[in-house]
Amino acid sequence: MIGLVCIAVMIFFIWRNPSGTADTVSDFLGSVGHVVSEAWDRLGEFVRGLAD
């Protein structure tokens, strides 16, 4: 049910302002990618620290 509400809200936002919604989604996905990249780097440092 929550997923359907999220899809409906996304469609509404796309309908109202397609370019603004695209910018917002792009920024969000970029931020998520940055966090995942940082977490991966820190996990690598942790594993290297265990090997020492």
C-alpha positions in Angstrom: 0.0 0.0 0.0 2.8 2.4 0.9 4.5 1.6 -2.4 1.4 2.6 -4.3 1.2 5.9 -2.5 4.9 6.6 -3.3 4.3 5.8 -7.0 1.2 8.1 -7.0 3.1 10.9 -5.4 6.0 10.5 -7.9 3.6 10.6 -10.8 1.9 13.7 -9.4 5.3 15.5 -9.0 6.4 14.5 -12.5 3.0 15.8 -13.8 3.4 19.1 -12.0 7.1 19.8 -12.7 9.0 17.2 -14.8 12.3 19.0 -14.9 12.3 19.9 -11.2 11.4 16.4 -10.3 14.2 15.0 -12.5 16.7 17.3 -10.8 15.5 16.4 -7.3 15.7 12.6 -8.1 19.1 13.0 -9.7 20.5 14.9 -6.7 19.0 12.3 -4.3 20.5 9.3 -6.2 23.8 11.1 -6.4 23.8 11.6 -2.7 22.9 8.0 -2.1 25.7 6.9 -4.4 28.1 9.1 -2.5 27.1 7.6 0.8 27.5 4.1 -0.5 30.9 4.9 -2.0 32.1 6.4 1.3 30.8 3.3 3.2 32.6 1.0 0.8 35.9 2.9 1.2 35.6 2.9 5.0 34.8 -0.8 4.9 37.9 -1.4 2.8 40.0 0.5 5.3 38.5 -1.5 8.2 39.3 -4.8 6.4 42.9 -3.6 5.7 43.2 -2.7 9.4 42.2 -6.2 10.4 44.9 -7.7 8.1 47.7 -5.7 9.8 
